[in-house]
Amino acid sequence: MGDLRGARVELEAALEPRQDVATSRTVYFGFDHHSWARVALATTLWLQGYPAQAAASAHQAIDYAERMNHPVSLAIVLTAITVLLWTGEVEAAEQHLGWFISRAETQYFGPYLDVGRGLRAELAIRRGDVDAGVETLKDCLEKLHAARYGRFTTRFSIMLARGYATSGRFTEGVTLIDEAIQLVEAKGGISYVPELLRLKGSLFVAMPRPRTKDAETCFAQSLELSRTQGSRAWELRTATDLAALRAGQGRGKDARALLFPVFEQFTEGLDTPDLKAAERLLTTLG
């Protein structure tokens, strides 16, 4: 629903220690709800603009689940790998990803195996193996749709759109994003719409004949929605892209006036990829 503040309040309350509940009684309906809450909290913290706390929460969730020795709960928690990718802990993400896929294969967790393959495809795209990564992501999305496991559909659509952008398949990327936005509006997950709009704007900018006006519209919508939701992570990414566009138009002062107030809101995680990218751009803007 995009209510990040409300989500954080509920998640932190759910994770408050309770003396009347034994650890052995926290597994209901096949998995540990505390594990799921920890992953959700890590995601929420990152979206709110606390990357260091998000990474710490992700690691805590993984450590907690490992001690439980409960395969389904551990598989759920290892989806926190996405948070580690966001915060730039690629080596840690890859290490946990190998374990995740191994467990999914051993336990015959079909959907989780496809999630693991999709995350590995994102790593491939990051390292330049774009075509293979894109094809794997497309296959994983189809299988997850068939299994009616929609939890990662939007995240994988975002990854796939980036792959399309990298390989110059701009029209396919825009079409995919429009479909993802329609799915989110129908099924939920609106907290990812700012990033989808930003990616759409970036695709418009990168086209052989840039559609600058359309890009600016997407960036403006993304900024408005991210600010409404309190999602500083998405706001920073969009502000960086829009500032780069304005700088390219010779509007350096406008670009800095847009990006700097967003950047200075962050009090931690200055060594993470998004903040480093914003800082580099600000340096060029003077």
PyMOL commands that set and color helices and strands:
alter all, ss='L'
color gray80, all
select helices_A, chain A and resi 4-14+23-25+33-48+51-68+71-86+90-106+110-126+130-146+153-166+170-187+190-206+212-229+232-248+252-263+273-285
alter helices_A, ss='H'
color red, helices_A
select strands_A, chain A and resi 27-28+31-32
alter strands_A, ss='S'
color yellow, strands_A
deselect
rebuild
show_as cartoon
